[in-house]
Amino acid sequence: MPPQFLERDNFALRDIEPLPMRVRGASTLLMCEEVAKRLRCSKGQLSKVIQGKIKSLPRLNVVRLGRRVLVREESLEQWIREVERCNADL
């Protein structure tokens, strides 16, 4: 459809971002950029955590799809709790 048919009252349907589908029991997959933003660190630092190169932090579990590296939201929350436990033991 041409764009003029999608526009209405200065609102374009092509500008709408699709919402993530929520399926009961399914977890959300996050891109490394999103995880780095949540952790307030760089993607490079996150990459080192994923590879297990930082001895003071546990390794973060990921889902690999070809070259794409994704993190389950549940795994990230579990990893944060684990880091908190490790820091509490100090």
N, C-alpha and C positions, 0 to 999 in steps of 0.2 A: 504494500500500500504506500502511496506517496505520503510524505510527511504532513501535507496540509489536511489530510483526512484524520490524522492522529491528534492534531492540535485542537484544543478547545479551551477557551478562556485563559490563554497564555500558559497552558499546561500541555506538555508533550509527553505522550506515553513512552516515547523512546528514552526519556530521561529517567524513567523509573528503574531502580536497581532491583533485580529479583531477590526476594527474601529467601534465606536458607530454609530448606524443607526440614521439618522436625518429624521424625518417625519415632514412635514410642520405643524405647530401648536402644536407639541408635545414638552414637556420640558424634559430636561436631569435630571435624578435622580442621586444624588451624595451619596456616602457612607459617614458615619461619619468621617472616616479617611481622606477622601478628603476634607471635609468641615473644619475639624480641621487644615489641612495644609493651606488652603486658609485663614483662620482666624488667623493663626500662634498661635494656642493655643493647649492645650492637649485635648485628647478625653474625659477625665474626666471633664474638664471645659466645653466642649461643651455639655456633658450630663447634667450638671447642668443648662445650658442655656435652653436646650430643655425641662427640667422638670419645668422650671420657678422658680428655687431656688435662682437665683440672682436677688435681688429686683431692682437694678439699671438698669437692661436690660430687654427689652421685651422678651417674650417667642418666640422661633423659631418654626415655624410650620413644621411638619414632616409627612412622609408617613410611616406607619407601615405595614410590610408584615410579619406576624408571629413575630419572634424575631428580624427580620432585621428592622433597622431604616434608612430611606433614606430621603434626603432633596432635594426638587426641586431647581434647579439652580435659577429659577425666584424667589422663596420664599426667598432664601438666599440673593439675590440682594435687594429685597424689605426690608428684615430685616436690612440689612446694612444701607439702606437709612433711615429707621426709627430710628436706633441708632444714626445716624448722626444728625437727627432732634432733638432728645432728648438732645444730647450733645450741640447743638447750642443754646438751650433754657437755658442752665446753665449760 
